[in-house]
Amino acid sequence: MLLRERQTERGLLVSVCDPGLLGETFESGEISLTVEESFYGGENAVEADADAVVAGLRRASVANLVGEESVGVAVEAGLIDEATVLEVGETRHAQLLQI
């Protein structure tokens, strides 16, 4: 998985995606999701295992996840409720907001 963390004025923003999805666009009805290199990848993204992804998500104020593996890790760790996961085309997408 690709993990990218960046500090914003509103806290830590974490993005996670399955690496094979970079540059892909997924659609479902009126929803369109493009897995942008500029958001999920780039030189600040690192390849991460499940433990590193979970640790990053626990520190996050906001997180965006795309992909079967990435979303699955967050669900398994109890950080994302399966009922809130969106199926967008052939992939899964979830968001996390910790207040």
C-alpha positions as CSV (number, residue, x, y, z in Angstrom):
1,M,0.0,0.0,0.0
2,L,1.1,3.6,-0.5
3,L,0.9,5.8,2.5
4,R,1.2,9.5,2.5
5,E,1.1,11.8,5.5
6,R,1.1,15.6,5.5
7,Q,0.4,18.2,8.1
8,T,-2.3,20.7,7.4
9,E,-3.8,23.6,9.4
10,R,-6.5,21.2,10.5
11,G,-4.2,18.3,11.5
12,L,-2.6,15.3,9.9
13,L,-4.0,14.3,6.6
14,V,-3.3,10.7,5.6
15,S,-3.9,9.1,2.2
16,V,-3.7,5.4,1.5
17,C,-4.2,3.5,-1.7
18,D,-3.4,0.2,-3.3
19,P,-0.4,1.0,-5.5
20,G,-1.9,-0.5,-8.7
21,L,-4.7,2.1,-8.6
22,L,-2.6,5.3,-9.1
23,G,-3.9,7.1,-12.1
24,E,-7.1,5.1,-12.4
25,T,-10.6,6.5,-12.5
26,F,-13.6,4.6,-11.0
27,E,-17.2,5.5,-11.6
28,S,-20.5,4.5,-10.0
29,G,-23.6,6.5,-11.0
30,E,-22.8,10.1,-10.5
31,I,-19.8,9.4,-8.4
32,S,-16.4,9.6,-10.0
33,L,-13.1,8.9,-8.2
34,T,-9.7,9.4,-9.7
35,V,-6.7,8.1,-7.7
36,E,-4.4,11.1,-8.3
37,E,-0.7,10.7,-8.1
38,S,-0.5,14.2,-6.6
39,F,-2.7,13.2,-3.7
40,Y,-2.0,9.5,-3.0
41,G,1.5,9.1,-4.5
42,G,4.5,11.3,-5.2
43,E,7.9,11.5,-3.5
44,N,6.4,11.8,-0.1
45,A,4.4,8.5,-0.3
46,V,6.0,5.4,1.1
47,E,5.2,1.7,0.6
48,A,3.7,0.5,3.8
49,D,2.6,-2.7,5.4
50,A,-0.7,-3.1,7.4
51,D,1.0,-2.1,10.7
52,A,2.3,1.2,9.3
53,V,-1.0,2.0,7.6
54,V,-2.9,1.4,10.9
55,A,-0.4,3.5,12.8
56,G,-0.8,6.4,10.3
57,L,-4.6,6.2,10.4
58,R,-4.6,6.3,14.2
59,R,-2.6,9.6,14.1
60,A,-4.7,11.1,11.4
61,S,-7.2,13.9,11.8
62,V,-8.6,13.1,8.3
63,A,-7.8,10.1,6.0
64,N,-8.8,9.0,2.5
65,L,-8.5,5.4,1.5
66,V,-8.9,3.7,-1.9
67,G,-8.6,0.0,-2.8
68,E,-9.6,-3.4,-1.5
69,E,-6.5,-3.9,0.6
70,S,-6.2,-0.4,2.0
71,V,-9.8,-0.2,3.0
72,G,-9.8,-3.8,4.3
73,V,-6.9,-3.1,6.6
74,A,-8.7,-0.1,8.1
75,V,-11.9,-2.1,8.5
76,E,-10.1,-5.0,10.1
77,A,-8.4,-2.7,12.6
78,G,-11.8,-1.2,13.6
79,L,-11.0,2.2,12.3
80,I,-13.5,2.2,9.5
81,D,-17.1,0.8,9.8
82,E,-17.8,-1.5,6.9
83,A,-21.2,0.1,6.6
84,T,-19.6,3.4,5.6
85,V,-17.4,2.0,2.8
86,L,-18.4,3.0,-0.7
87,E,-18.2,0.7,-3.7
88,V,-17.1,2.9,-6.6
89,G,-16.9,1.0,-9.8
90,E,-14.4,-1.8,-9.2
91,T,-12.8,-0.4,-6.0
92,R,-13.6,0.6,-2.5
93,H,-13.3,4.0,-0.9
94,A,-13.6,5.2,2.7
95,Q,-12.9,8.4,4.6
96,L,-12.0,8.8,8.2
97,L,-12.6,11.9,10.3
98,Q,-11.4,11.9,14.0
99,I,-12.7,14.7,16.1
